[in-house]
Amino acid sequence: MLTSTEKQRYRRHLQLPEIGEAGQLRLRAARVLVVGAGGLGCPVLQYLAAAGVGTLGIADSDRVELSNLQRQVLYGPADIGQLKAAAAAREVQRLNPAVYCRQHIMRVDRANVREVLENYDVVVDGSDNFPTRYLLNDACVSLGKPLISGAIYKFEGQVSVFNYQGGPTYRCLFPTPPSAMEAPNCDATGVLGVLPGLVGTAQATEALKVILGLGEVLSGRLWILDALTFQSRLLRFARHPEHSLLHLDTANPADYHDYCTPDLRSVTALELQELLHSAAPPFLLDVREPAEHSICHLTGAMLLPLAHVTQGANQLPRQHPVVVYCHHGTRSAQAIAQLQDQFGFSNLINLTGGIHAWATEVDTAMATY
């Protein structure tokens, strides 16, 4: 039974015949894992905590950065540098002390995904990369869990529910991952700050519907929202046996490979600082966009945005070390992969953590970037 405090707190739920006390007890007993405590994960966690979901798991290995605050509304300036999972858990506990928060401070991968997911009833995907999306889908198929999926890009958002009561899976809609060139890069692409809130709230809505057995769940339907026009549409798709049966043990493991971090040589910001003061400093290549370069850059760096890096390959030295950098190290890793694969470069080195690491560890004057 609900306590007197719970009855008062969730009174608006109890007044809905479709929920009532029985439904609120189901929410209290529910266990939901949110993978990614970023733009999508923040509103999901807020609303599920407020609704009284009894156990919330938070899986994330990243730390809060200043650039997150434009859209990741669980965090404030005091949280910068802290682990997102820990900061989000504290905020969830503040919002609703009755909710049990379990922190998974890790990047969910093939080695740990079963162990992380198995103790939850529903999985909400708030990740920002395709390898994790395919991994979570295949794990949910293996474990028989529904997957609430969300995605954002610039001004557009998408939500769907996969593997729900025998319905289509993520692979029924997207059978194979895009190539590194086809996939949008979140680190290089802007997003309207409120968009993750809209999409994340829709994901939270679907999670509540799944738990409560309410309404028509977005299974076999992809909800697409254009925030610039506020027009939305539903794309229907069917379950395909050849795709829906793929799971952790039968899918191609390469689908979980993060093509943004290929095998490459790397250097830390502190190591690069030493190299730049050596007798033979490395050549510096900045693969960010011109607007980013104008905000701050390493002295003497050549600007060659990722989209044009192959066209400018002939401008790069081949016999001298070249340190490639971007904001966090993702685009630079992609640039190195392209240059190595297409032109046979063997002298390229990635700056781990990108210019953000340089600003944090070496030049604090750049720390606001």
C-alpha positions, -999 to 999 in steps of 0.1 A, spaced: 0 0 0 10 36 -4 20 56 26 0 88 35 30 109 22 29 90 -11 -8 94 -15 -4 132 -11 26 134 -34 11 114 -62 -25 126 -57 -28 138 -93 -19 103 -105 -43 87 -81 -71 109 -94 -66 93 -128 -87 60 -130 -62 47 -155 -35 49 -129 -49 49 -94 -32 34 -64 -25 1 -83 -7 20 -110 13 40 -86 24 8 -68 36 -5 -102 57 26 -107 72 22 -72 81 -14 -80 95 -5 -115 133 -6 -123 144 17 -152 179 20 -165 188 53 -182 219 49 -204 234 84 -208 229 112 -184 232 140 -210 206 160 -229 181 132 -232 189 114 -200 184 145 -178 146 151 -185 140 113 -185 155 111 -150 137 142 -138 102 130 -148 106 94 -139 118 104 -105 89 128 -101 65 102 -112 77 78 -84 96 52 -104 111 32 -75 146 24 -89 165 44 -114 198 33 -128 221 59 -144 249 46 -167 274 72 -178 312 76 -176 315 113 -186 320 144 -165 300 176 -166 314 203 -189 305 239 -193 292 233 -228 267 208 -214 248 233 -194 230 247 -224 208 216 -226 216 192 -197 193 208 -172 201 186 -142 235 203 -138 248 238 -129 281 255 -128 290 239 -95 288 204 -111 314 211 -138 341 184 -136 320 160 -116 309 126 -129 275 130 -145 261 98 -130 270 110 -95 257 146 -101 225 133 -117 219 108 -88 222 136 -62 197 157 -81 173 128 -85 175 122 -47 168 159 -41 138 157 -64 124 126 -48 142 110 -18 121 79 -20 136 69 -54 166 45 -52 193 56 -75 220 32 -87 251 46 -103 269 28 -131 300 49 -137 311 32 -169 307 32 -206 283 4 -214 301 -20 -237 298 -56 -249 317 -69 -219 294 -54 -193 261 -48 -210 243 -80 -198 253 -75 -162 242 -38 -163 208 -44 -180 197 -77 -164 183 -62 -132 161 -36 -149 126 -39 -164 129 -11 -189 159 5 -207 159 41 -219 186 49 -245 199 85 -240 232 78 -258 246 98 -286 264 72 -308 254 43 -330 276 16 -315 258 20 -282 224 21 -298 230 -12 -316 245 -27 -285 215 -18 -263 191 -31 -289 208 -64 -292 212 -67 -254 175 -59 -249 166 -86 -275 188 -111 -257 173 -103 -223 137 -96 -233 137 -59 -223 118 -31 -239 140 -3 -252 128 34 -252 150 51 -279 155 88 -285 177 107 -309 183 144 -317 199 163 -345 201 200 -348 163 209 -347 148 174 -352 141 147 -326 129 111 -328 114 86 -304 103 50 -307 99 19 -285 117 -13 -296 114 -49 -286 81 -43 -268 58 -73 -265 71 -90 -297 72 -57 -316 99 -45 -340 135 -39 -328 159 -11 -336 174 -33 -364 140 -36 -381 141 1 -387 179 5 -391 193 -29 -401 230 -19 -401 250 9 -386 260 39 -409 296 43 -419 318 68 -401 313 92 -430 275 89 -429 270 92 -391 265 127 -378 291 138 -352 275 151 -321 307 168 -311 307 188 -343 270 195 -347 250 221 -328 216 214 -312 187 236 -301 190 236 -263 153 228 -256 151 199 -281 166 172 -258 140 183 -233 112 177 -257 125 144 -269 136 132 -234 101 141 -220 86 120 -248 109 91 -238 98 94 -202 62 94 -213 67 61 -232 85 46 -203 56 54 -180 31 39 -206 52 7 -208 53 4 -170 16 11 -166 2 -6 -197 -14 27 -208 -24 40 -242 -7 31 -275 30 26 -270 53 38 -299 61 3 -309 64 -1 -347 61 37 -350 88 64 -351 77 98 -338 96 126 -356 94 162 -344 106 193 -363 111 219 -336 113 247 -362 78 242 -374 65 221 -345 52 196 -371 54 160 -361 48 128 -381 47 91 -374 66 67 -395 53 31 -393 76 1 -397 71 -36 -393 90 -64 -376 114 -82 -399 124 -117 -387 158 -116 -403 167 -84 -383 146 -88 -352 162 -121 -342 197 -106 -341 210 -103 -305 243 -102 -286 253 -137 -296 243 -135 -333 249 -99 -344 282 -88 -359 305 -76 -331 318 -49 -354 285 -31 -351 296 -22 -315 329 -9 -326 333 28 -321 347 39 -354 354 73 -339 383 58 -319 402 36 -343 436 21 -335 460 51 -334 489 67 -317 479 93 -291 495 120 -269 481 136 -238 479 174 -234 508 174 -209 529 153 -232 522 176 -262 532 206 -241 567 189 -236 569 181 -273 561 217 -283 591 229 -263 614 203 -277 640 208 -304 617 193 -331 581 202 -322 553 184 -341 532 198 -368 497 207 -355 465 201 -374 432 215 -362 402 196 -378 375 217 -361 353 242 -379 365 278 -386 341 292 -359 356 270 -333 392 277 -344 385 315 -341 375 310 -304 408 294 -295 435 273 -311 470 261 -305 496 285 -318 507 276 -353 481 250 -360 469 245 -395 431 246 -398 416 218 -420 380 209 -410 372 172 -409 348 175 -439 378 187 -461 406 168 -445 411 144 -474 412 172 -499 440 189 -480 460 157 -474 488 169 -497 495 198 -475 505 176 -446 541 165 -439 547 127 -441 581 125 -425 575 146 -394 551 139 -365 516 155 -370 494 160 -339 458 162 -349 432 177 -325 396 188 -323 374 197 -293 374 163 -275 394 140 -297 366 124 -317 368 142 -350 406 141 -349 404 103 -345 381 102 -375 404 124 -395 434 102 -387 414 71 -397 405 86 -431 441 98 -438 456 65 -428 431 44 -448 431 66 -480 466 80 -481 487 56 -460 498 82 -434 519 67 -406 530 98 -387 496 110 -373 491 113 -336 458 121 -318 455 146 -290 436 127 -263 407 148 -250 413 174 -277 417 211 -270 394 207 -241 420 186 -223 446 212 -233 425 240 -217 419 219 -186 454 206 -180 478 231 -197 463 265 -206 435 274 -181 430 307 -199 411 285 -224 391 267 -198 358 284 -206 359 268 -241 
